Amino acid sequence: QALFVESGGGLVQPGGSLTLSCVASGNGRYVFEVSSMHWYRQAPGKERELVASISSSGVPTNYANSVKGRFTISRDGGKNAVYLRMVDVTPDDAGVYYCKAPAATTWGRGTQVTVSA
């Protein structure tokens, strides 16, 4: 059973916006409560890269230079969820997005983001 389930991906035009969600389920909820959370992405033919991180309390947050100022990571403890708000999307933002806690040993299925006019 996946600890975290990603959703919200889809087709977005360049310059558009999208919000990804990641919900903790089962044992993932216990991990979520005490853990920082990360969003990663993997574009075709490229290695998975860390995009954004948020501490267990919500502060601080950190971003890859490529998304700084355009992406916002947030979390809602009541919903056991972490979000990634993406604005001013570019073709380089396309890929499969995953959320993960550092202690987790498995990855979820991710959610696909396609950027095209």
NUKOL-127274 format. One record per residue: x, y, z of N, C-alpha, C, O in turn; chain. Coordinates in Angstrom, 2 decimals. Each point is the difference from the previous one (the first is absolute). Layout:
<atoms>
<atom n_px="X" n_py="Y" n_pz="Z" ca_px="X" ca_py="Y" ca_pz="Z" c_px="X" c_py="Y" c_pz="Z" o_px="X" o_py="Y" o_pz="Z" unit="A"/>
...
</atoms>
This chain:
<atoms>
<atom n_px="0.85" n_py="-1.19" n_pz="0.00" ca_px="-0.85" ca_py="1.19" ca_pz="0.00" c_px="0.88" c_py="1.24" c_pz="0.00" o_px="0.93" o_py="0.13" o_pz="0.80" unit="A"/>
<atom n_px="-1.25" n_py="0.78" n_pz="-1.73" ca_px="0.80" ca_py="1.22" ca_pz="-0.09" c_px="-0.24" c_py="0.86" c_pz="1.23" o_px="-1.13" o_py="0.11" o_pz="0.48" unit="A"/>
<atom n_px="2.19" n_py="0.49" n_pz="0.02" ca_px="-0.12" ca_py="0.91" ca_pz="1.13" c_px="-0.61" c_py="1.33" c_pz="-0.40" o_px="-0.73" o_py="0.63" o_pz="0.76" unit="A"/>
<atom n_px="1.05" n_py="-0.22" n_pz="-1.99" ca_px="-0.46" ca_py="1.29" ca_pz="-0.50" c_px="-0.55" c_py="-0.16" c_pz="-1.40" o_px="0.56" o_py="-0.73" o_pz="-0.82" unit="A"/>
<atom n_px="-1.66" n_py="1.41" n_pz="0.54" ca_px="-0.65" ca_py="-0.08" ca_pz="-1.30" c_px="-0.05" c_py="1.38" c_pz="-0.62" o_px="-0.57" o_py="0.94" o_pz="0.55" unit="A"/>
<atom n_px="1.20" n_py="-0.85" n_pz="-1.73" ca_px="0.06" ca_py="1.29" ca_pz="-0.69" c_px="-1.17" c_py="0.14" c_pz="-0.98" o_px="-0.48" o_py="-1.00" o_pz="-0.54" unit="A"/>
<atom n_px="0.04" n_py="2.24" n_pz="0.31" ca_px="-1.06" ca_py="0.26" ca_pz="-0.97" c_px="0.08" c_py="1.45" c_pz="-0.44" o_px="0.77" o_py="0.79" o_pz="0.56" unit="A"/>
<atom n_px="-1.56" n_py="-0.44" n_pz="-1.56" ca_px="-0.09" ca_py="1.38" ca_pz="-0.43" c_px="0.74" c_py="0.32" c_pz="-1.27" o_px="-0.10" o_py="1.11" o_pz="-0.52" unit="A"/>
<atom n_px="0.86" n_py="-2.07" n_pz="0.01" ca_px="0.72" ca_py="0.25" ca_pz="-1.24" c_px="-0.94" c_py="0.07" c_pz="-1.18" o_px="-1.20" o_py="-0.28" o_pz="0.11" unit="A"/>
<atom n_px="1.75" n_py="0.66" n_pz="-1.25" ca_px="-0.80" ca_py="0.08" ca_pz="-1.21" c_px="0.71" c_py="0.83" c_pz="-1.04" o_px="1.20" o_py="0.25" o_pz="0.09" unit="A"/>
<atom n_px="-1.97" n_py="0.18" n_pz="-1.07" ca_px="0.54" ca_py="0.81" ca_pz="-1.09" c_px="-0.17" c_py="1.47" c_pz="0.36" o_px="-1.08" o_py="0.44" o_pz="0.38" unit="A"/>
<atom n_px="2.15" n_py="0.32" n_pz="-0.51" ca_px="-0.04" ca_py="1.43" ca_pz="0.29" c_px="0.76" c_py="0.73" c_pz="-1.09" o_px="1.02" o_py="-0.50" o_pz="-0.50" unit="A"/>
<atom n_px="-1.49" n_py="1.65" n_pz="0.12" ca_px="0.67" ca_py="0.80" ca_pz="-1.01" c_px="1.19" c_py="0.74" c_pz="0.60" o_px="-0.01" o_py="0.30" o_pz="1.20" unit="A"/>
<atom n_px="1.01" n_py="-0.01" n_pz="-1.98" ca_px="1.09" ca_py="0.83" ca_pz="0.50" c_px="-0.53" c_py="1.32" c_pz="0.56" o_px="-0.84" o_py="0.66" o_pz="-0.62" unit="A"/>
<atom n_px="1.34" n_py="-0.30" n_pz="1.78" ca_px="-0.50" ca_py="1.19" ca_pz="0.66" c_px="-1.19" c_py="-0.25" c_pz="0.89" o_px="-0.44" o_py="0.88" o_pz="0.74" unit="A"/>
<atom n_px="-0.09" n_py="-2.09" n_pz="-0.79" ca_px="-1.16" ca_py="-0.34" ca_pz="0.80" c_px="0.36" c_py="-0.43" c_pz="1.41" o_px="1.16" o_py="0.10" o_pz="0.41" unit="A"/>
<atom n_px="-2.14" n_py="-0.56" n_pz="0.33" ca_px="0.22" ca_py="-0.40" ca_pz="1.38" c_px="-0.68" c_py="-1.32" c_pz="0.30" o_px="-0.92" o_py="-0.43" o_pz="-0.70" unit="A"/>
<atom n_px="1.40" n_py="-0.21" n_pz="1.75" ca_px="-0.50" ca_py="-1.31" ca_pz="0.40" c_px="0.33" c_py="-0.20" c_pz="1.46" o_px="1.03" o_py="0.47" o_pz="0.48" unit="A"/>
<atom n_px="-1.89" n_py="-1.16" n_pz="0.23" ca_px="0.28" ca_py="-0.34" ca_pz="1.39" c_px="-0.02" c_py="-1.51" c_pz="0.18" o_px="-0.99" o_py="-0.65" o_pz="-0.30" unit="A"/>
<atom n_px="2.08" n_py="0.12" n_pz="0.78" ca_px="0.12" ca_py="-1.42" ca_pz="0.27" c_px="-0.30" c_py="-0.27" c_pz="1.47" o_px="0.29" o_py="0.82" o_pz="0.88" unit="A"/>
<atom n_px="-0.86" n_py="-1.98" n_pz="-0.64" ca_px="-0.32" ca_py="-0.40" ca_pz="1.37" c_px="0.66" c_py="-1.33" c_pz="0.31" o_px="0.22" o_py="-0.83" o_pz="-0.89" unit="A"/>
<atom n_px="0.08" n_py="0.64" n_pz="2.16" ca_px="0.57" ca_py="-1.26" ca_pz="0.47" c_px="-0.64" c_py="-0.28" c_pz="1.35" o_px="0.13" o_py="0.79" o_pz="0.93" unit="A"/>
<atom n_px="-0.81" n_py="-1.91" n_pz="-0.85" ca_px="-0.70" ca_py="-0.35" ca_pz="1.23" c_px="0.62" c_py="-1.23" c_pz="0.62" o_px="0.25" o_py="-1.00" o_pz="-0.67" unit="A"/>
<atom n_px="0.00" n_py="1.09" n_pz="1.96" ca_px="0.55" ca_py="-1.15" ca_pz="0.73" c_px="-1.12" c_py="-0.96" c_pz="0.35" o_px="-1.08" o_py="0.41" o_pz="0.39" unit="A"/>
<atom n_px="1.35" n_py="-1.68" n_pz="-0.54" ca_px="-0.99" ca_py="-1.01" ca_pz="0.33" c_px="0.63" c_py="-1.11" c_pz="0.82" o_px="1.21" o_py="-0.24" o_pz="-0.07" unit="A"/>
<atom n_px="-2.04" n_py="-0.44" n_pz="0.86" ca_px="0.49" ca_py="-1.10" ca_pz="0.81" c_px="1.14" c_py="0.44" c_pz="0.91" o_px="-0.10" o_py="1.02" o_pz="0.68" unit="A"/>
<atom n_px="1.16" n_py="-1.79" n_pz="-0.67" ca_px="1.15" ca_py="0.34" ca_pz="0.84" c_px="0.67" c_py="1.31" c_pz="-0.41" o_px="0.75" o_py="0.60" o_pz="0.76" unit="A"/>
<atom n_px="-1.05" n_py="-0.18" n_pz="-1.97" ca_px="0.57" ca_py="1.26" ca_pz="-0.47" c_px="-0.43" c_py="1.18" c_pz="0.85" o_px="0.71" o_py="1.01" o_pz="0.08" unit="A"/>
<atom n_px="-1.88" n_py="-1.13" n_pz="0.56" ca_px="-0.48" ca_py="1.12" ca_pz="0.82" c_px="0.90" c_py="0.22" c_pz="1.21" o_px="0.21" o_py="1.13" o_pz="0.43" unit="A"/>
<atom n_px="0.31" n_py="-2.21" n_pz="0.12" ca_px="0.89" ca_py="0.14" ca_pz="1.15" c_px="1.33" c_py="0.59" c_pz="-0.43" o_px="0.59" o_py="0.81" o_pz="0.71" unit="A"/>
<atom n_px="-0.14" n_py="-1.22" n_pz="-1.86" ca_px="1.24" ca_py="0.56" ca_pz="-0.54" c_px="-0.19" c_py="1.47" c_pz="-0.31" o_px="0.86" o_py="0.83" o_pz="0.30" unit="A"/>
<atom n_px="-1.98" n_py="-0.51" n_pz="-0.90" ca_px="-0.28" ca_py="1.37" ca_pz="-0.39" c_px="0.03" c_py="0.96" c_pz="1.18" o_px="0.53" o_py="1.10" o_pz="-0.11" unit="A"/>
<atom n_px="-1.09" n_py="-1.52" n_pz="1.23" ca_px="-0.12" ca_py="0.88" ca_pz="1.16" c_px="1.34" c_py="0.50" c_pz="0.50" o_px="0.11" o_py="1.13" o_pz="0.47" unit="A"/>
<atom n_px="0.91" n_py="-1.95" n_pz="-0.57" ca_px="1.28" ca_py="0.33" ca_pz="0.63" c_px="1.09" c_py="0.30" c_pz="-1.01" o_px="1.15" o_py="0.25" o_pz="0.37" unit="A"/>
<atom n_px="-1.49" n_py="-0.27" n_pz="-1.63" ca_px="1.04" ca_py="0.03" ca_pz="-1.02" c_px="-0.08" c_py="1.23" c_pz="-0.88" o_px="-1.08" o_py="0.54" o_pz="-0.26" unit="A"/>
<atom n_px="2.24" n_py="-0.11" n_pz="-0.20" ca_px="0.01" ca_py="0.93" ca_pz="-1.12" c_px="-0.50" c_py="-0.76" c_pz="-1.23" o_px="-0.01" o_py="-1.24" o_pz="-0.01" unit="A"/>
<atom n_px="-0.40" n_py="1.98" n_pz="-1.00" ca_px="-0.51" ca_py="-0.61" ca_pz="-1.22" c_px="0.67" c_py="0.63" c_pz="-1.20" o_px="0.31" o_py="1.19" o_pz="0.00" unit="A"/>
<atom n_px="-0.09" n_py="-1.99" n_pz="-1.01" ca_px="0.65" ca_py="0.46" ca_pz="-1.22" c_px="-0.86" c_py="-0.25" c_pz="-1.22" o_px="-0.75" o_py="-0.98" o_pz="-0.05" unit="A"/>
<atom n_px="0.84" n_py="1.86" n_pz="-0.92" ca_px="-0.53" ca_py="-0.25" ca_pz="-1.34" c_px="1.20" c_py="-0.19" c_pz="-0.93" o_px="0.93" o_py="0.80" o_pz="-0.01" unit="A"/>
<atom n_px="-0.98" n_py="-1.87" n_pz="-0.77" ca_px="1.00" ca_py="-0.29" ca_pz="-1.02" c_px="-0.69" c_py="-0.02" c_pz="-1.36" o_px="-1.22" o_py="-0.10" o_pz="-0.10" unit="A"/>
<atom n_px="2.02" n_py="0.19" n_pz="-0.94" ca_px="-0.53" ca_py="-0.21" ca_pz="-1.34" c_px="1.03" c_py="-0.74" c_pz="-0.84" o_px="1.21" o_py="0.07" o_pz="0.25" unit="A"/>
<atom n_px="-1.72" n_py="-0.78" n_pz="-1.23" ca_px="0.86" ca_py="-0.72" ca_pz="-0.92" c_px="-0.49" c_py="0.20" c_pz="-1.42" o_px="-1.10" o_py="-0.42" o_pz="-0.35" unit="A"/>
<atom n_px="1.91" n_py="1.07" n_pz="-0.45" ca_px="-0.32" ca_py="0.21" ca_pz="-1.41" c_px="0.52" c_py="-1.20" c_pz="-0.80" o_px="0.92" o_py="-0.68" o_pz="0.44" unit="A"/>
<atom n_px="-1.50" n_py="0.42" n_pz="-1.59" ca_px="0.45" ca_py="-1.13" ca_pz="-0.83" c_px="1.49" c_py="0.07" c_pz="-0.28" o_px="0.51" o_py="1.04" o_pz="-0.44" unit="A"/>
<atom n_px="0.19" n_py="-2.12" n_pz="0.69" ca_px="1.43" ca_py="-0.06" ca_pz="-0.29" c_px="0.88" c_py="0.71" c_pz="1.00" o_px="1.21" o_py="0.09" o_pz="-0.18" unit="A"/>
<atom n_px="-1.81" n_py="0.42" n_pz="1.25" ca_px="0.77" ca_py="0.73" ca_pz="1.00" c_px="-0.14" c_py="-0.64" c_pz="1.36" o_px="-0.93" o_py="-0.77" o_pz="0.25" unit="A"/>
<atom n_px="1.86" n_py="1.08" n_pz="0.63" ca_px="-0.07" ca_py="-0.52" ca_pz="1.34" c_px="-1.06" c_py="0.75" c_pz="0.81" o_px="-0.35" o_py="1.14" o_pz="-0.29" unit="A"/>
<atom n_px="-0.14" n_py="-1.82" n_pz="1.31" ca_px="-0.95" ca_py="0.63" ca_pz="0.90" c_px="0.71" c_py="1.12" c_pz="0.76" o_px="1.12" o_py="-0.18" o_pz="0.47" unit="A"/>
<atom n_px="-1.79" n_py="1.33" n_pz="-0.36" ca_px="0.60" ca_py="1.14" ca_pz="0.68" c_px="-0.92" c_py="0.53" c_pz="1.08" o_px="-1.22" o_py="-0.06" o_pz="-0.11" unit="A"/>
<atom n_px="1.83" n_py="0.58" n_pz="1.15" ca_px="-0.75" ca_py="0.61" ca_pz="1.10" c_px="-0.45" c_py="1.39" c_pz="-0.42" o_px="0.81" o_py="0.81" o_pz="-0.44" unit="A"/>
<atom n_px="-2.10" n_py="-0.55" n_pz="0.59" ca_px="-0.57" ca_py="1.27" ca_pz="-0.44" c_px="-0.27" c_py="0.92" c_pz="1.18" o_px="0.34" o_py="1.18" o_pz="-0.04" unit="A"/>
<atom n_px="-0.95" n_py="-1.72" n_pz="1.09" ca_px="-0.39" ca_py="0.84" ca_pz="1.13" c_px="-0.07" c_py="-0.84" c_pz="1.26" o_px="-0.27" o_py="-1.20" o_pz="-0.05" unit="A"/>
<atom n_px="0.52" n_py="1.85" n_pz="1.19" ca_px="-0.05" ca_py="-0.67" ca_pz="1.29" c_px="-0.70" c_py="0.89" c_pz="1.00" o_px="0.03" o_py="1.22" o_pz="-0.09" unit="A"/>
<atom n_px="-0.66" n_py="-1.87" n_pz="1.07" ca_px="-0.66" ca_py="0.74" ca_pz="1.06" c_px="0.22" c_py="-0.77" c_pz="1.30" o_px="-0.08" o_py="-1.23" o_pz="0.03" unit="A"/>
<atom n_px="0.36" n_py="1.96" n_pz="1.05" ca_px="0.24" ca_py="-0.66" ca_pz="1.27" c_px="-1.30" c_py="-0.52" c_pz="0.59" o_px="-1.08" o_py="0.29" o_pz="-0.51" unit="A"/>
<atom n_px="1.19" n_py="-1.05" n_pz="1.58" ca_px="-1.18" ca_py="-0.57" ca_pz="0.63" c_px="-0.93" c_py="1.08" c_pz="0.55" o_px="-1.21" o_py="-0.21" o_pz="0.09" unit="A"/>
<atom n_px="1.76" n_py="1.35" n_pz="0.27" ca_px="-0.81" ca_py="1.10" ca_pz="0.54" c_px="-0.52" c_py="0.92" c_pz="-1.09" o_px="-0.86" o_py="0.84" o_pz="0.25" unit="A"/>
<atom n_px="1.37" n_py="-0.99" n_pz="-1.45" ca_px="-0.41" ca_py="0.88" ca_pz="-1.10" c_px="1.02" c_py="1.09" c_pz="-0.32" o_px="-0.05" o_py="0.61" o_pz="-1.07" unit="A"/>
<atom n_px="0.95" n_py="-0.38" n_pz="1.98" ca_px="1.05" ca_py="0.98" ca_pz="-0.20" c_px="1.32" c_py="-0.60" c_pz="0.50" o_px="0.03" o_py="-0.52" o_pz="1.11" unit="A"/>
<atom n_px="1.03" n_py="0.58" n_pz="-1.88" ca_px="0.15" ca_py="0.71" ca_pz="-1.26" c_px="-0.39" c_py="-0.86" c_pz="-1.20" o_px="-0.31" o_py="-1.18" o_pz="0.12" unit="A"/>
<atom n_px="0.34" n_py="1.82" n_pz="-1.26" ca_px="-0.16" ca_py="-0.67" ca_pz="-1.28" c_px="1.24" c_py="0.26" c_pz="-0.84" o_px="0.69" o_py="1.01" o_pz="0.18" unit="A"/>
<atom n_px="-0.42" n_py="-1.91" n_pz="-1.10" ca_px="1.14" ca_py="0.15" ca_pz="-0.89" c_px="-0.39" c_py="-0.41" c_pz="-1.41" o_px="-0.85" o_py="-0.86" o_pz="-0.20" unit="A"/>
<atom n_px="1.50" n_py="1.49" n_pz="-0.77" ca_px="-0.33" ca_py="-0.25" ca_pz="-1.40" c_px="1.25" c_py="-0.15" c_pz="-0.84" o_px="1.04" o_py="0.59" o_pz="0.29" unit="A"/>
<atom n_px="-1.17" n_py="-1.39" n_pz="-1.34" ca_px="1.05" ca_py="-0.03" ca_pz="-1.01" c_px="0.04" c_py="1.35" c_pz="-0.69" o_px="-1.02" o_py="0.66" o_pz="-0.15" unit="A"/>
<atom n_px="2.20" n_py="-0.26" n_pz="-0.27" ca_px="0.13" ca_py="1.31" ca_pz="-0.65" c_px="-0.90" c_py="0.12" c_pz="-1.23" o_px="-0.48" o_py="1.09" o_pz="-0.31" unit="A"/>
<atom n_px="0.25" n_py="-2.18" n_pz="-0.37" ca_px="-0.78" ca_py="0.03" ca_pz="-1.23" c_px="-1.47" c_py="0.31" c_pz="0.22" o_px="-0.70" o_py="0.38" o_pz="-0.94" unit="A"/>
<atom n_px="0.22" n_py="-0.54" n_pz="2.17" ca_px="-1.43" ca_py="0.24" ca_pz="0.26" c_px="-0.22" c_py="1.10" c_pz="1.02" o_px="-1.15" o_py="0.37" o_pz="0.27" unit="A"/>
<atom n_px="2.22" n_py="0.16" n_pz="0.29" ca_px="-0.13" ca_py="1.02" ca_pz="1.04" c_px="-0.75" c_py="1.21" c_pz="-0.54" o_px="0.30" o_py="0.50" o_pz="-1.08" unit="A"/>
<atom n_px="-1.28" n_py="-0.04" n_pz="1.84" ca_px="-0.81" ca_py="1.13" ca_pz="-0.42" c_px="-1.22" c_py="-0.39" c_pz="-0.82" o_px="-0.88" o_py="0.83" o_pz="-0.24" unit="A"/>
<atom n_px="0.83" n_py="-2.10" n_pz="-0.21" ca_px="-1.14" ca_py="-0.44" ca_pz="-0.80" c_px="-0.78" c_py="-1.12" c_pz="0.68" o_px="-1.20" o_py="-0.13" o_pz="-0.22" unit="A"/>
<atom n_px="1.84" n_py="-0.66" n_pz="1.02" ca_px="-0.65" ca_py="-1.11" ca_pz="0.69" c_px="-0.12" c_py="0.33" c_pz="1.49" o_px="0.86" o_py="0.67" o_pz="0.57" unit="A"/>
<atom n_px="-1.92" n_py="-1.15" n_pz="0.04" ca_px="-0.20" ca_py="0.16" ca_pz="1.43" c_px="-0.42" c_py="-1.32" c_pz="0.61" o_px="-0.98" o_py="-0.61" o_pz="-0.43" unit="A"/>
<atom n_px="1.73" n_py="0.16" n_pz="1.42" ca_px="-0.35" ca_py="-1.23" ca_pz="0.70" c_px="-0.70" c_py="0.38" c_pz="1.30" o_px="0.38" o_py="0.97" o_pz="0.66" unit="A"/>
<atom n_px="-1.39" n_py="-1.73" n_pz="-0.30" ca_px="-0.73" ca_py="0.24" ca_pz="1.24" c_px="-0.52" c_py="-1.32" c_pz="0.53" o_px="0.01" o_py="-1.01" o_pz="-0.71" unit="A"/>
<atom n_px="-0.46" n_py="1.01" n_pz="1.96" ca_px="-0.53" ca_py="-1.23" ca_pz="0.57" c_px="-1.19" c_py="0.32" c_pz="0.90" o_px="-0.10" o_py="1.09" o_pz="0.55" unit="A"/>
<atom n_px="-0.78" n_py="-2.06" n_pz="-0.43" ca_px="-1.19" ca_py="0.12" ca_pz="0.84" c_px="-0.04" c_py="-1.23" c_pz="0.89" o_px="-0.34" o_py="-1.10" o_pz="-0.45" unit="A"/>
<atom n_px="0.68" n_py="1.29" n_pz="1.72" ca_px="0.04" ca_py="-1.13" ca_pz="0.91" c_px="-1.36" c_py="-0.64" c_pz="0.22" o_px="-0.09" o_py="-1.21" o_pz="0.18" unit="A"/>
<atom n_px="-0.94" n_py="2.02" n_pz="-0.20" ca_px="-1.35" ca_py="-0.54" ca_pz="0.20" c_px="-0.43" c_py="-0.93" c_pz="-1.11" o_px="-0.83" o_py="-0.89" o_pz="0.21" unit="A"/>
<atom n_px="1.38" n_py="1.08" n_pz="-1.38" ca_px="-0.34" ca_py="-0.83" ca_pz="-1.15" c_px="1.11" c_py="-0.98" c_pz="-0.35" o_px="-0.10" o_py="-0.74" o_pz="-0.97" unit="A"/>
<atom n_px="1.18" n_py="0.74" n_pz="1.76" ca_px="1.14" ca_py="-0.87" ca_pz="-0.28" c_px="0.48" c_py="0.18" c_pz="-1.44" o_px="0.28" o_py="-0.97" o_pz="-0.69" unit="A"/>
<atom n_px="-0.21" n_py="2.21" n_pz="0.27" ca_px="0.29" ca_py="0.27" ca_pz="-1.41" c_px="1.11" c_py="1.03" c_pz="-0.15" o_px="0.18" o_py="0.88" o_pz="0.83" unit="A"/>
<atom n_px="0.53" n_py="-1.03" n_pz="-1.91" ca_px="0.99" ca_py="1.00" ca_pz="-0.41" c_px="-0.32" c_py="0.37" c_pz="-1.44" o_px="-0.41" o_py="-0.84" o_pz="-0.79" unit="A"/>
<atom n_px="0.61" n_py="2.11" n_pz="0.46" ca_px="-0.39" ca_py="0.52" ca_pz="-1.30" c_px="1.19" c_py="0.64" c_pz="-0.69" o_px="0.97" o_py="0.43" o_pz="0.64" unit="A"/>
<atom n_px="-1.05" n_py="-0.37" n_pz="-1.96" ca_px="0.98" ca_py="0.74" ca_pz="-0.78" c_px="-0.76" c_py="0.86" c_pz="-0.99" o_px="-0.58" o_py="-0.50" o_pz="-0.97" unit="A"/>
<atom n_px="0.60" n_py="1.80" n_pz="1.22" ca_px="-0.65" ca_py="0.95" ca_pz="-0.89" c_px="1.04" c_py="0.43" c_pz="-1.03" o_px="1.08" o_py="0.48" o_pz="0.36" unit="A"/>
<atom n_px="-1.41" n_py="-0.65" n_pz="-1.64" ca_px="0.91" ca_py="0.30" ca_pz="-1.10" c_px="-0.61" c_py="1.11" c_pz="-0.83" o_px="-1.13" o_py="-0.13" o_pz="-0.47" unit="A"/>
<atom n_px="1.84" n_py="1.22" n_pz="0.28" ca_px="-0.48" ca_py="1.08" ca_pz="-0.85" c_px="1.06" c_py="0.32" c_pz="-1.03" o_px="1.17" o_py="-0.35" o_pz="0.15" unit="A"/>
<atom n_px="-1.61" n_py="1.02" n_pz="-1.22" ca_px="0.92" ca_py="0.36" ca_pz="-1.08" c_px="0.80" c_py="-1.22" c_pz="-0.45" o_px="1.23" o_py="0.04" o_pz="-0.12" unit="A"/>
<atom n_px="-1.95" n_py="-1.10" n_pz="-0.13" ca_px="0.61" ca_py="-1.28" ca_pz="-0.36" c_px="0.72" c_py="0.09" c_pz="-1.34" o_px="-0.48" o_py="0.69" o_pz="-0.91" unit="A"/>
<atom n_px="1.60" n_py="-1.36" n_pz="0.78" ca_px="0.75" ca_py="-0.06" ca_pz="-1.26" c_px="0.12" c_py="-1.46" c_pz="-0.44" o_px="-0.25" o_py="-0.91" o_pz="0.79" unit="A"/>
<atom n_px="0.62" n_py="0.68" n_pz="-2.04" ca_px="0.17" ca_py="-1.39" ca_pz="-0.47" c_px="1.00" c_py="-0.79" c_pz="0.83" o_px="-0.11" o_py="-1.22" o_pz="0.11" unit="A"/>
<atom n_px="1.08" n_py="1.90" n_pz="0.49" ca_px="0.99" ca_py="-0.69" ca_pz="0.84" c_px="-0.62" c_py="-0.54" c_pz="1.28" o_px="0.63" o_py="-0.81" o_pz="0.69" unit="A"/>
<atom n_px="-1.83" n_py="1.22" n_pz="-0.36" ca_px="-0.67" ca_py="-0.49" ca_pz="1.21" c_px="-0.74" c_py="-1.31" c_pz="-0.23" o_px="-0.52" o_py="-0.59" o_pz="0.95" unit="A"/>
<atom n_px="0.47" n_py="0.14" n_pz="-2.17" ca_px="-0.70" ca_py="-1.24" ca_pz="-0.30" c_px="0.71" c_py="-1.20" c_pz="0.61" o_px="1.23" o_py="-0.04" o_pz="0.11" unit="A"/>
<atom n_px="-2.03" n_py="-0.95" n_pz="0.29" ca_px="0.57" ca_py="-1.21" ca_pz="0.56" c_px="-0.97" c_py="-0.64" c_pz="0.97" o_px="-1.13" o_py="0.45" o_pz="0.15" unit="A"/>
<atom n_px="1.58" n_py="-1.50" n_pz="0.49" ca_px="-0.79" ca_py="-0.67" ca_pz="1.03" c_px="0.44" c_py="0.56" c_pz="1.34" o_px="1.19" o_py="0.02" o_pz="0.32" unit="A"/>
<atom n_px="-2.15" n_py="0.42" n_pz="0.46" ca_px="0.26" ca_py="0.61" ca_pz="1.29" c_px="-0.34" c_py="-0.99" c_pz="1.12" o_px="-1.05" o_py="-0.65" o_pz="-0.02" unit="A"/>
<atom n_px="1.95" n_py="0.55" n_pz="0.97" ca_px="-0.15" ca_py="-0.91" ca_pz="1.12" c_px="0.14" c_py="0.76" c_pz="1.32" o_px="0.77" o_py="0.97" o_pz="0.08" unit="A"/>
<atom n_px="-1.48" n_py="-1.39" n_pz="0.93" ca_px="0.25" ca_py="0.52" ca_pz="1.33" c_px="0.57" c_py="-1.14" c_pz="0.84" o_px="-0.29" o_py="-1.18" o_pz="-0.24" unit="A"/>
<atom n_px="1.08" n_py="1.55" n_pz="1.21" ca_px="0.64" ca_py="-1.03" ca_pz="0.81" c_px="0.52" c_py="0.61" c_pz="1.29" o_px="0.45" o_py="1.15" o_pz="0.03" unit="A"/>
<atom n_px="-0.53" n_py="-1.93" n_pz="1.02" ca_px="0.66" ca_py="0.34" ca_pz="1.25" c_px="1.40" c_py="-0.57" c_pz="-0.04" o_px="0.21" o_py="-1.06" o_pz="-0.59" unit="A"/>
<atom n_px="0.76" n_py="1.72" n_pz="1.20" ca_px="1.38" ca_py="-0.50" ca_pz="-0.04" c_px="0.15" c_py="-1.43" c_pz="0.50" o_px="0.83" o_py="-0.76" o_pz="-0.51" unit="A"/>
<atom n_px="-1.63" n_py="0.39" n_pz="1.52" ca_px="0.16" ca_py="-1.33" ca_pz="0.58" c_px="-0.69" c_py="-1.08" c_pz="-0.82" o_px="0.25" o_py="-1.19" o_pz="0.22" unit="A"/>
<atom n_px="-1.10" n_py="1.58" n_pz="-1.14" ca_px="-0.71" ca_py="-1.01" ca_pz="-0.78" c_px="0.96" c_py="-0.71" c_pz="-0.95" o_px="0.90" o_py="0.62" o_pz="-0.58" unit="A"/>
<atom n_px="-1.09" n_py="-1.91" n_pz="0.42" ca_px="0.89" ca_py="-0.79" ca_pz="-0.85" c_px="-0.61" c_py="-0.31" c_pz="-1.36" o_px="0.68" o_py="-0.52" o_pz="-0.89" unit="A"/>
<atom n_px="-1.95" n_py="0.83" n_pz="0.73" ca_px="-0.65" ca_py="-0.26" ca_pz="-1.28" c_px="-0.56" c_py="1.28" c_pz="-0.58" o_px="-0.23" o_py="0.98" o_pz="0.71" unit="A"/>
<atom n_px="0.02" n_py="-1.01" n_pz="-2.02" ca_px="-0.57" ca_py="1.13" ca_pz="-0.69" c_px="-1.43" c_py="-0.31" c_pz="-0.40" o_px="-0.36" o_py="-1.15" o_pz="-0.24" unit="A"/>
<atom n_px="-0.46" n_py="2.20" n_pz="0.17" ca_px="-1.36" ca_py="-0.16" ca_pz="-0.50" c_px="0.02" c_py="-0.05" c_pz="-1.52" o_px="1.06" o_py="-0.06" o_pz="-0.63" unit="A"/>
<atom n_px="-2.24" n_py="0.09" n_pz="0.05" ca_px="-0.10" ca_py="-0.06" ca_pz="-1.46" c_px="0.29" c_py="1.34" c_pz="-0.65" o_px="0.33" o_py="0.06" o_pz="-1.18" unit="A"/>
<atom n_px="-0.45" n_py="1.00" n_pz="1.94" ca_px="0.24" ca_py="1.31" ca_pz="-0.57" c_px="-1.20" c_py="0.51" c_pz="-0.77" o_px="-0.99" o_py="-0.71" o_pz="-0.18" unit="A"/>
<atom n_px="1.09" n_py="1.93" n_pz="-0.28" ca_px="-1.05" ca_py="0.60" ca_pz="-0.82" c_px="0.68" c_py="0.73" c_pz="-1.16" o_px="0.96" o_py="0.74" o_pz="0.19" unit="A"/>
<atom n_px="-1.48" n_py="-0.96" n_pz="-1.38" ca_px="0.64" ca_py="0.48" ca_pz="-1.22" c_px="-0.41" c_py="1.44" c_pz="-0.29" o_px="-1.18" o_py="0.35" o_pz="0.04" unit="A"/>
<atom n_px="2.17" n_py="0.48" n_pz="-0.31" ca_px="-0.23" ca_py="1.37" ca_pz="-0.43" c_px="0.53" c_py="0.15" c_pz="-1.43" o_px="1.17" o_py="-0.24" o_pz="-0.28" unit="A"/>
<atom n_px="-2.07" n_py="0.63" n_pz="-0.60" ca_px="0.35" ca_py="0.21" ca_pz="-1.40" c_px="-0.17" c_py="1.47" c_pz="-0.33" o_px="-1.05" o_py="0.58" o_pz="0.28" unit="A"/>
<atom n_px="2.05" n_py="0.02" n_pz="-0.87" ca_px="-0.05" ca_py="1.42" ca_pz="-0.34" c_px="0.03" c_py="0.13" c_pz="-1.51" o_px="0.99" o_py="-0.34" o_pz="-0.66" unit="A"/>
<atom n_px="-2.08" n_py="0.84" n_pz="0.12" ca_px="-0.11" ca_py="0.12" ca_pz="-1.44" c_px="-1.04" c_py="1.03" c_pz="-0.37" o_px="-1.01" o_py="0.16" o_pz="0.69" unit="A"/>
<atom n_px="1.27" n_py="0.53" n_pz="-1.80" ca_px="-0.97" ca_py="0.96" ca_pz="-0.49" c_px="-1.08" c_py="-0.73" c_pz="-0.82" o_px="-0.93" o_py="0.63" o_pz="-0.51" unit="A"/>
</atoms>
